[in-house]
Amino acid sequence: MAITMIDRAKGILSQKAIEKAASMLKKGDEKNLTTLFRGIAGIAPARYHRETFKQLADMVEKNDPFVGFVKRIALELNPHCLSKFIHNLVVNFMVLGRGIRDQKEKEYNVHLPNFMVISPTMKCNLHCKGCYAAEYDTSRELTFYELDNLLKDAKDLGMYFFTFSGGEAFFRNDLLDLWEKHNDCYFQVYTNGTLLDDKMVDRLVKLGNVMPMISVEGSREQTDFRRGAGVYDKVIAAYQRLNEAGVMFGFSATYTRSAADYMASDEFIQTMIQRGCKVGWFFQYVPVGENPDLSYMATPHQRARLHEKVEEWRHRDDCPIFIGDFWNDGPYVDGCMAAGERYWHIISDGSVEPCVFVPFAVDNIRQKSLVDIARSPFFTYIRNQLPYDGEDNLLRPCMILDHPDVLREVVTKFGARPCHGGLGNLLSGEIPRALDEYAQEIKQIYDPLWEKREKGKYLKSLEKEDKKEWLERMTLPTGSEEK
Protein backbone atom coordinates (compact mmCIF):
# COMPACT_ATOMS: atom_id res chain seq x y z
CA MET A 1 0.00 0.00 0.00
CA ALA A 2 1.63 3.20 -1.14
CA ILE A 3 1.56 6.36 0.93
CA THR A 4 -1.49 8.30 -0.26
CA MET A 5 -1.27 11.85 -1.57
CA ILE A 6 -2.99 13.11 1.58
CA ASP A 7 -0.58 11.21 3.81
CA ARG A 8 2.35 12.39 1.71
CA ALA A 9 1.17 15.97 2.13
CA LYS A 10 0.96 15.41 5.89
CA GLY A 11 4.45 13.96 5.77
CA ILE A 12 5.86 16.97 3.95
CA LEU A 13 4.23 19.27 6.49
CA SER A 14 5.60 17.17 9.33
CA GLN A 15 9.08 17.16 7.85
CA LYS A 16 9.09 20.91 7.32
CA ALA A 17 7.85 21.47 10.85
CA ILE A 18 10.49 19.21 12.38
CA GLU A 19 13.25 20.70 10.22
CA LYS A 20 12.14 24.12 11.39
CA ALA A 21 12.37 22.85 14.97
CA ALA A 22 15.90 21.59 14.30
CA SER A 23 16.85 24.96 12.81
CA MET A 24 15.54 26.71 15.90
CA LEU A 25 17.60 24.42 18.12
CA LYS A 26 20.72 25.18 16.09
CA LYS A 27 20.13 28.87 16.72
CA GLY A 28 19.44 28.31 20.40
CA ASP A 29 15.79 29.35 20.01
CA GLU A 30 13.54 26.92 21.89
CA LYS A 31 10.64 29.25 22.67
CA ASN A 32 8.37 28.12 19.87
CA LEU A 33 9.26 24.42 19.86
CA THR A 34 6.21 23.57 21.93
CA THR A 35 3.96 25.19 19.32
CA LEU A 36 5.65 23.23 16.51
CA PHE A 37 5.43 19.89 18.33
CA ARG A 38 1.77 20.47 19.08
CA GLY A 39 1.23 21.31 15.41
CA ILE A 40 2.80 18.00 14.36
CA ALA A 41 0.59 16.21 16.89
CA GLY A 42 -2.41 17.70 15.14
CA ILE A 43 -1.64 16.02 11.79
CA ALA A 44 -0.25 12.67 12.98
CA PRO A 45 -2.62 9.87 11.83
CA ALA A 46 -2.18 7.62 14.90
CA ARG A 47 -3.21 8.52 18.43
CA TYR A 48 0.09 7.22 19.79
CA HIS A 49 2.09 9.75 17.80
CA ARG A 50 -0.33 12.58 18.49
CA GLU A 51 0.14 11.94 22.20
CA THR A 52 3.91 11.47 21.79
CA PHE A 53 4.41 14.86 20.15
CA LYS A 54 2.21 16.49 22.78
CA GLN A 55 4.44 14.88 25.38
CA LEU A 56 7.53 16.22 23.59
CA ALA A 57 6.02 19.70 23.74
CA ASP A 58 5.53 19.30 27.49
CA MET A 59 9.10 18.06 27.87
CA VAL A 60 10.47 21.15 26.11
CA GLU A 61 8.44 23.39 28.39
CA LYS A 62 9.81 21.61 31.44
CA ASN A 63 13.36 21.47 30.03
CA ASP A 64 13.39 17.69 30.40
CA PRO A 65 16.83 16.01 30.01
CA PHE A 66 15.57 14.28 26.84
CA VAL A 67 15.69 17.66 25.12
CA GLY A 68 19.48 17.49 25.41
CA PHE A 69 19.48 14.41 23.16
CA VAL A 70 17.28 16.19 20.61
CA LYS A 71 19.65 19.19 20.67
CA ARG A 72 22.64 16.96 19.92
CA ILE A 73 20.84 15.49 16.90
CA ALA A 74 20.11 18.98 15.59
CA LEU A 75 23.55 20.40 16.28
CA GLU A 76 25.92 17.54 15.46
CA LEU A 77 24.49 15.75 12.42
CA ASN A 78 25.52 16.52 8.86
CA PRO A 79 22.60 18.46 7.23
CA HIS A 80 21.84 15.62 4.81
CA CYS A 81 21.96 13.00 7.59
CA LEU A 82 19.70 15.19 9.73
CA SER A 83 17.19 15.57 6.89
CA LYS A 84 17.10 11.80 6.32
CA PHE A 85 16.72 11.17 10.05
CA ILE A 86 13.71 13.47 10.15
CA HIS A 87 12.06 12.40 6.91
CA ASN A 88 12.74 8.66 6.94
CA LEU A 89 12.73 7.74 10.63
CA VAL A 90 10.44 10.29 12.25
CA VAL A 91 7.97 11.00 9.44
CA ASN A 92 7.88 7.87 7.25
CA PHE A 93 8.40 5.27 9.99
CA MET A 94 6.96 6.79 13.14
CA VAL A 95 4.09 8.79 11.64
CA LEU A 96 3.02 7.70 8.15
CA GLY A 97 4.11 4.06 8.35
CA ARG A 98 2.07 3.57 11.50
CA GLY A 99 -1.05 4.74 9.66
CA ILE A 100 -0.46 2.33 6.77
CA ARG A 101 0.21 -0.56 9.14
CA ASP A 102 -3.00 0.08 11.07
CA GLN A 103 -4.99 -0.03 7.81
CA LYS A 104 -3.26 -3.21 6.64
CA GLU A 105 -3.89 -4.96 9.93
CA LYS A 106 -7.61 -4.32 9.52
CA GLU A 107 -7.53 -5.39 5.87
CA TYR A 108 -5.72 -8.69 6.53
CA ASN A 109 -7.04 -9.24 10.07
CA VAL A 110 -3.53 -9.95 11.33
CA HIS A 111 -1.04 -8.31 13.67
CA LEU A 112 1.98 -6.96 11.77
CA PRO A 113 5.47 -6.12 13.05
CA ASN A 114 6.55 -2.50 12.79
CA PHE A 115 10.11 -3.39 11.80
CA MET A 116 12.34 -6.35 10.96
CA VAL A 117 15.88 -7.42 11.76
CA ILE A 118 17.60 -8.79 8.66
CA SER A 119 20.90 -10.67 8.64
CA PRO A 120 21.80 -10.90 4.92
CA THR A 121 25.14 -12.58 5.65
CA MET A 122 26.60 -14.56 8.51
CA LYS A 123 30.18 -14.04 7.36
CA CYS A 124 32.40 -11.99 9.65
CA ASN A 125 36.03 -10.94 9.92
CA LEU A 126 36.09 -11.42 13.71
CA HIS A 127 35.64 -14.47 15.91
CA CYS A 128 34.17 -13.12 19.14
CA LYS A 129 33.82 -15.10 22.35
CA GLY A 130 30.25 -16.35 22.79
CA CYS A 131 28.92 -14.84 19.54
CA TYR A 132 25.27 -15.82 19.07
CA ALA A 133 25.75 -15.93 15.28
CA ALA A 134 29.02 -17.86 15.07
CA GLU A 135 27.53 -21.23 14.13
CA TYR A 136 25.18 -20.19 11.33
CA ASP A 137 25.71 -21.54 7.82
CA THR A 138 27.65 -18.93 5.83
CA SER A 139 27.18 -20.55 2.41
CA ARG A 140 23.58 -19.49 1.69
CA GLU A 141 22.70 -15.83 1.43
CA LEU A 142 19.73 -13.78 0.31
CA THR A 143 20.38 -12.17 -3.07
CA PHE A 144 20.14 -8.46 -3.74
CA TYR A 145 16.95 -9.16 -5.69
CA GLU A 146 15.42 -11.02 -2.74
CA LEU A 147 16.40 -8.28 -0.30
CA ASP A 148 15.03 -5.61 -2.62
CA ASN A 149 11.68 -7.40 -2.89
CA LEU A 150 11.62 -7.99 0.85
CA LEU A 151 11.91 -4.26 1.54
CA LYS A 152 9.29 -3.45 -1.11
CA ASP A 153 6.84 -5.91 0.46
CA ALA A 154 7.59 -4.57 3.93
CA LYS A 155 6.99 -0.98 2.85
CA ASP A 156 3.63 -1.99 1.41
CA LEU A 157 2.75 -3.07 4.97
CA GLY A 158 3.93 0.22 6.50
CA MET A 159 7.49 -0.68 7.54
CA TYR A 160 10.10 2.00 6.88
CA PHE A 161 12.67 1.10 9.54
CA PHE A 162 14.95 -1.93 9.36
CA THR A 163 17.79 -3.26 11.46
CA PHE A 164 20.59 -5.06 9.61
CA SER A 165 22.82 -7.44 11.48
CA GLY A 166 24.83 -10.58 10.76
CA GLY A 167 27.59 -11.68 10.66
CA GLU A 168 29.16 -8.44 9.59
CA ALA A 169 26.72 -6.55 7.36
CA PHE A 170 29.44 -4.36 5.79
CA PHE A 171 30.98 -7.52 4.33
CA ARG A 172 28.36 -7.12 1.59
CA ASN A 173 29.08 -4.03 -0.47
CA ASP A 174 25.79 -4.40 -2.36
CA LEU A 175 23.90 -3.46 0.80
CA LEU A 176 24.98 0.14 0.30
CA ASP A 177 23.23 0.08 -3.08
CA LEU A 178 20.17 -1.49 -1.43
CA TRP A 179 20.02 1.25 1.20
CA GLU A 180 20.44 3.87 -1.51
CA LYS A 181 17.63 2.37 -3.61
CA HIS A 182 15.28 2.46 -0.63
CA ASN A 183 16.12 6.02 0.25
CA ASP A 184 12.73 6.54 1.92
CA CYS A 185 13.66 4.06 4.67
CA TYR A 186 15.94 4.28 7.70
CA PHE A 187 18.47 1.55 8.45
CA GLN A 188 20.12 0.71 11.76
CA VAL A 189 23.16 -1.51 11.19
CA TYR A 190 24.90 -3.51 13.91
CA THR A 191 28.58 -3.78 13.05
CA ASN A 192 31.95 -4.47 14.64
CA GLY A 193 33.15 -1.21 13.07
CA THR A 194 36.42 -2.53 11.66
CA LEU A 195 35.35 -1.96 8.02
CA LEU A 196 34.23 1.63 8.52
CA ASP A 197 37.18 3.32 6.83
CA ASP A 198 37.14 6.85 5.35
CA LYS A 199 35.71 5.66 2.03
CA MET A 200 32.87 3.80 3.73
CA VAL A 201 32.05 6.75 5.98
CA ASP A 202 31.96 9.08 2.97
CA ARG A 203 29.38 6.79 1.38
CA LEU A 204 27.32 6.78 4.56
CA VAL A 205 27.26 10.58 4.56
CA LYS A 206 25.91 10.55 1.00
CA LEU A 207 23.27 7.98 1.93
CA GLY A 208 22.22 9.74 5.11
CA ASN A 209 19.73 7.01 6.04
CA VAL A 210 22.10 4.53 7.74
CA MET A 211 22.89 4.53 11.47
CA PRO A 212 25.79 2.22 12.44
CA MET A 213 25.65 0.71 15.92
CA ILE A 214 29.21 -0.30 16.71
CA SER A 215 29.88 -3.06 19.21
CA VAL A 216 31.98 -2.30 22.26
CA GLU A 217 32.38 -4.47 25.34
CA GLY A 218 33.04 -1.63 27.75
CA SER A 219 36.74 -1.05 28.33
CA ARG A 220 39.66 -1.67 25.98
CA GLU A 221 40.56 -4.74 28.03
CA GLN A 222 37.08 -6.27 27.86
CA THR A 223 36.59 -5.43 24.18
CA ASP A 224 39.90 -6.91 23.11
CA PHE A 225 39.32 -9.95 25.34
CA ARG A 226 36.07 -10.74 23.55
CA ARG A 227 36.77 -9.44 20.03
CA GLY A 228 40.52 -9.67 19.55
CA ALA A 229 43.62 -7.59 20.19
CA GLY A 230 43.44 -4.06 18.81
CA VAL A 231 39.71 -4.08 18.09
CA TYR A 232 38.90 -1.46 20.75
CA ASP A 233 41.19 1.07 19.07
CA LYS A 234 39.54 0.35 15.72
CA VAL A 235 36.12 0.93 17.26
CA ILE A 236 37.20 4.27 18.73
CA ALA A 237 38.68 5.27 15.36
CA ALA A 238 35.36 4.44 13.67
CA TYR A 239 33.50 6.54 16.24
CA GLN A 240 35.79 9.46 15.47
CA ARG A 241 35.31 9.19 11.69
CA LEU A 242 31.54 9.00 11.99
CA ASN A 243 31.39 11.83 14.51
CA GLU A 244 33.54 14.17 12.43
CA ALA A 245 31.46 13.36 9.34
CA GLY A 246 28.17 14.04 11.14
CA VAL A 247 26.72 10.55 10.67
CA MET A 248 24.13 9.33 13.17
CA PHE A 249 25.68 6.44 15.12
CA GLY A 250 25.79 4.74 18.49
CA PHE A 251 27.18 1.88 20.55
CA SER A 252 26.02 -1.69 21.06
CA ALA A 253 27.19 -3.32 24.30
CA THR A 254 26.80 -6.92 25.42
CA TYR A 255 26.36 -6.93 29.17
CA THR A 256 28.48 -9.77 30.57
CA ARG A 257 29.43 -10.75 34.10
CA SER A 258 33.02 -9.57 33.74
CA ALA A 259 32.15 -6.24 32.07
CA ALA A 260 28.99 -5.44 34.04
CA ASP A 261 30.53 -3.18 36.70
CA TYR A 262 32.22 -0.94 34.15
CA MET A 263 29.28 -0.85 31.72
CA ALA A 264 26.93 0.25 34.51
CA SER A 265 29.27 3.09 35.49
CA ASP A 266 29.07 6.80 34.77
CA GLU A 267 32.56 6.58 33.30
CA PHE A 268 31.39 4.24 30.53
CA ILE A 269 28.33 6.21 29.47
CA GLN A 270 30.21 9.52 29.58
CA THR A 271 32.98 8.02 27.44
CA MET A 272 30.41 6.96 24.84
CA ILE A 273 28.82 10.42 24.82
CA GLN A 274 32.20 12.12 24.51
CA ARG A 275 33.06 9.85 21.57
CA GLY A 276 29.95 11.13 19.77
CA CYS A 277 27.44 8.31 20.29
CA LYS A 278 23.86 9.58 20.09
CA VAL A 279 22.30 6.17 20.80
CA GLY A 280 23.30 3.17 22.90
CA TRP A 281 21.89 -0.35 23.13
CA PHE A 282 22.57 -2.80 25.94
CA PHE A 283 22.03 -6.53 25.42
CA GLN A 284 22.36 -9.24 28.03
CA TYR A 285 24.73 -12.03 27.06
CA VAL A 286 22.63 -15.11 26.25
CA PRO A 287 24.27 -18.56 26.17
CA VAL A 288 23.40 -19.20 22.52
CA GLY A 289 25.96 -19.80 19.81
CA GLU A 290 29.51 -21.03 19.82
CA ASN A 291 30.53 -22.79 23.06
CA PRO A 292 27.95 -21.04 25.28
CA ASP A 293 29.51 -20.06 28.58
CA LEU A 294 27.13 -19.77 31.54
CA SER A 295 29.78 -18.05 33.64
CA TYR A 296 29.85 -15.21 31.08
CA MET A 297 26.21 -14.29 31.81
CA ALA A 298 25.61 -11.25 33.98
CA THR A 299 24.00 -12.21 37.26
CA PRO A 300 20.37 -11.22 37.98
CA HIS A 301 21.64 -8.62 40.47
CA GLN A 302 23.96 -7.16 37.84
CA ARG A 303 21.05 -6.97 35.40
CA ALA A 304 18.97 -5.16 38.01
CA ARG A 305 21.86 -2.74 38.57
CA LEU A 306 21.92 -1.89 34.85
CA HIS A 307 18.18 -1.18 34.92
CA GLU A 308 18.72 1.17 37.85
CA LYS A 309 21.56 3.02 36.10
CA VAL A 310 19.79 3.35 32.74
CA GLU A 311 16.72 4.83 34.43
CA GLU A 312 19.01 7.22 36.31
CA TRP A 313 20.86 8.30 33.14
CA ARG A 314 17.58 9.02 31.39
CA HIS A 315 16.79 11.68 33.96
CA ARG A 316 20.19 13.37 34.07
CA ASP A 317 21.06 16.53 32.17
CA ASP A 318 24.63 15.33 31.60
CA CYS A 319 23.48 12.21 29.69
CA PRO A 320 22.10 13.51 26.36
CA ILE A 321 21.91 10.08 24.71
CA PHE A 322 19.06 7.73 23.80
CA ILE A 323 19.60 4.43 25.64
CA GLY A 324 17.85 1.13 24.99
CA ASP A 325 18.11 -1.71 27.52
CA PHE A 326 16.83 -4.68 25.53
CA TRP A 327 15.62 -6.94 28.34
CA ASN A 328 14.97 -4.42 31.10
CA ASP A 329 12.93 -2.10 28.87
CA GLY A 330 9.98 -4.46 28.49
CA PRO A 331 7.53 -1.93 29.99
CA TYR A 332 8.35 0.53 27.20
CA VAL A 333 7.44 -1.94 24.42
CA ASP A 334 4.62 -3.99 25.99
CA GLY A 335 6.94 -6.83 26.97
CA CYS A 336 8.43 -9.34 24.53
CA MET A 337 8.69 -8.04 20.95
CA ALA A 338 9.25 -11.44 19.31
CA ALA A 339 7.30 -13.31 16.64
CA GLY A 340 6.12 -10.13 14.98
CA GLU A 341 4.64 -8.56 18.10
CA ARG A 342 7.01 -5.76 17.13
CA TYR A 343 9.69 -7.50 15.07
CA TRP A 344 11.14 -10.77 13.83
CA HIS A 345 14.55 -11.86 12.53
CA ILE A 346 15.17 -12.95 8.93
CA ILE A 347 18.48 -14.78 8.56
CA SER A 348 20.66 -15.20 5.50
CA ASP A 349 18.90 -18.30 4.13
CA GLY A 350 15.48 -16.66 4.42
CA SER A 351 14.37 -18.46 7.60
CA VAL A 352 12.33 -16.31 9.98
CA GLU A 353 13.19 -16.55 13.67
CA PRO A 354 10.92 -15.14 16.39
CA CYS A 355 13.85 -13.18 17.81
CA VAL A 356 17.56 -12.70 17.16
CA PHE A 357 18.25 -14.74 20.28
CA VAL A 358 15.68 -17.48 19.57
CA PRO A 359 17.36 -19.26 16.63
CA PHE A 360 14.50 -21.59 15.69
CA ALA A 361 12.25 -21.26 12.64
CA VAL A 362 9.19 -22.75 10.97
CA ASP A 363 8.76 -20.39 8.00
CA ASN A 364 10.94 -18.92 5.25
CA ILE A 365 10.42 -15.78 3.15
CA ARG A 366 11.36 -17.79 0.07
CA GLN A 367 8.21 -19.84 0.58
CA LYS A 368 5.70 -17.53 2.29
CA SER A 369 4.59 -13.91 2.14
CA LEU A 370 5.18 -11.60 5.10
CA VAL A 371 1.45 -11.57 5.84
CA ASP A 372 1.29 -15.37 5.88
CA ILE A 373 4.31 -15.52 8.16
CA ALA A 374 2.67 -13.01 10.51
CA ARG A 375 -0.42 -15.20 10.76
CA SER A 376 1.50 -18.49 11.00
CA PRO A 377 0.45 -20.77 13.90
CA PHE A 378 3.98 -20.62 15.35
CA PHE A 379 4.16 -16.84 15.59
CA THR A 380 0.47 -16.41 16.43
CA TYR A 381 0.80 -18.81 19.35
CA ILE A 382 3.85 -16.96 20.74
CA ARG A 383 2.07 -13.60 20.52
CA ASN A 384 -1.03 -15.00 22.18
CA GLN A 385 1.05 -16.15 25.17
CA LEU A 386 2.05 -12.59 26.04
CA PRO A 387 2.79 -11.82 28.78
CA TYR A 388 4.34 -15.25 29.25
CA ASP A 389 3.27 -17.78 31.87
CA GLY A 390 0.20 -15.70 32.66
CA GLU A 391 2.36 -13.23 34.62
CA ASP A 392 2.11 -9.50 34.06
CA ASN A 393 5.64 -8.39 35.01
CA LEU A 394 6.98 -6.75 31.85
CA LEU A 395 10.37 -6.27 33.52
CA ARG A 396 10.70 -10.02 32.87
CA PRO A 397 9.59 -10.20 29.22
CA CYS A 398 12.00 -12.70 27.66
CA MET A 399 11.21 -16.28 26.70
CA ILE A 400 14.90 -17.17 26.91
CA LEU A 401 16.09 -15.61 30.15
CA ASP A 402 12.87 -14.98 32.07
CA HIS A 403 10.52 -17.74 30.90
CA PRO A 404 12.72 -20.46 29.40
CA ASP A 405 9.92 -22.98 29.83
CA VAL A 406 8.01 -21.06 27.13
CA LEU A 407 10.92 -21.35 24.71
CA ARG A 408 11.09 -25.11 25.20
CA GLU A 409 7.32 -25.46 24.88
CA VAL A 410 6.87 -23.53 21.62
CA VAL A 411 9.87 -25.10 19.90
CA THR A 412 8.59 -28.58 20.75
CA LYS A 413 4.91 -27.85 20.06
CA PHE A 414 5.53 -26.53 16.53
CA GLY A 415 8.56 -28.60 15.62
CA ALA A 416 10.60 -25.45 15.01
CA ARG A 417 13.90 -26.35 13.37
CA PRO A 418 17.19 -25.10 14.80
CA CYS A 419 18.80 -22.51 12.53
CA HIS A 420 22.34 -23.59 13.36
CA GLY A 421 24.08 -26.51 15.00
CA GLY A 422 24.42 -27.11 18.70
CA LEU A 423 21.04 -25.74 19.77
CA GLY A 424 19.99 -28.95 21.44
CA ASN A 425 21.72 -27.70 24.60
CA LEU A 426 19.06 -24.99 24.89
CA LEU A 427 16.34 -27.62 25.23
CA SER A 428 17.91 -30.12 27.62
CA GLY A 429 20.89 -30.48 29.91
CA GLU A 430 22.90 -27.99 31.95
CA ILE A 431 21.92 -24.76 30.18
CA PRO A 432 18.12 -25.15 30.63
CA ARG A 433 18.61 -25.92 34.31
CA ALA A 434 20.81 -22.85 34.73
CA LEU A 435 18.30 -20.66 32.84
CA ASP A 436 15.47 -21.90 35.04
CA GLU A 437 17.47 -20.96 38.14
CA TYR A 438 18.27 -17.55 36.64
CA ALA A 439 14.57 -16.97 35.87
CA GLN A 440 13.57 -17.74 39.45
CA GLU A 441 16.19 -15.39 40.87
CA ILE A 442 15.29 -12.49 38.58
CA LYS A 443 11.63 -13.06 39.48
CA GLN A 444 12.43 -12.60 43.17
CA ILE A 445 14.26 -9.34 42.40
CA TYR A 446 11.89 -7.83 39.85
CA ASP A 447 8.41 -8.81 41.09
CA PRO A 448 8.51 -6.47 44.12
CA LEU A 449 9.90 -3.65 41.96
CA TRP A 450 7.16 -4.19 39.38
CA GLU A 451 4.33 -4.16 41.87
CA LYS A 452 5.69 -1.22 43.86
CA ARG A 453 6.56 1.15 41.02
CA GLU A 454 6.89 -0.05 37.44
CA LYS A 455 3.41 -1.51 36.89
CA GLY A 456 1.66 1.74 37.65
CA LYS A 457 3.95 3.64 35.27
CA TYR A 458 3.21 1.15 32.52
CA LEU A 459 -0.57 1.31 32.93
CA LYS A 460 -0.32 5.09 32.86
CA SER A 461 1.56 4.90 29.54
CA LEU A 462 -1.31 2.98 27.94
CA GLU A 463 -3.35 6.16 28.04
CA LYS A 464 -1.37 7.38 25.01
CA GLU A 465 -3.29 5.02 22.73
CA ASP A 466 -6.16 2.57 22.72
CA LYS A 467 -4.79 -0.72 24.01
CA LYS A 468 -7.73 -2.41 25.66
CA GLU A 469 -6.27 -5.80 24.83
CA TRP A 470 -3.14 -4.99 26.81
CA LEU A 471 -5.11 -3.83 29.79
CA GLU A 472 -6.92 -7.15 29.68
CA ARG A 473 -3.62 -9.02 29.43
CA MET A 474 -2.32 -7.22 32.48
CA THR A 475 -4.94 -9.06 34.61
CA LEU A 476 -6.63 -5.85 35.68
CA PRO A 477 -10.12 -4.79 34.62
CA THR A 478 -10.12 -2.36 31.69
CA GLY A 479 -9.63 1.16 32.91
CA SER A 480 -8.32 0.24 36.35
CA GLU A 481 -5.00 1.65 37.38
CA GLU A 482 -2.50 1.58 40.19
CA LYS A 483 -1.39 4.76 41.87
Buried (B, 14 or more C-beta within 10 A) or exposed (E): EEBEEEBBEBBEBBBBBBBBBBEBBEEEEBEEBBEBBBBBBEBBBBBBBBBBBBBBBEBBEEEBBBBBBBBBBBEBBBEBBBBBBBBBBBBBBBBBBBBBBBBBBEEBEBBBBBBBBBBBBBBBEBEBBBBBBBBBEBEEBBEBEBBBEBBEBBBBBBBBBBBBBBBBBBBBEEBBEBBBBBEBBBBBBBBBBBBBEEEBBEBBBEBBBBBBBBBBBBBBEBBBBBBBEEBBEBBBBBBEBBBEBBBBBBBBBBBBBBBBEBBBBEEBBBBBBEBBBBBBBBBBBBBBBBEBBBEBBBEBEBBBBBBEBBBEBBEEEEBBBBBBBBBBBBBEBBBBBBBBBBBBBBBBBBBBBBBBBBBBBBBBBEEBEBBEBBBBEBBBBBBEBBBBBEBBBBBBBBBBBBBBBBBBBBBEEBEBEBBBEBBEEBBEEEBBEBBBEBBEBBBEBBBEBBEEEBBBEBBEBBEBBEBEEBBEBBEBEEEEEBE
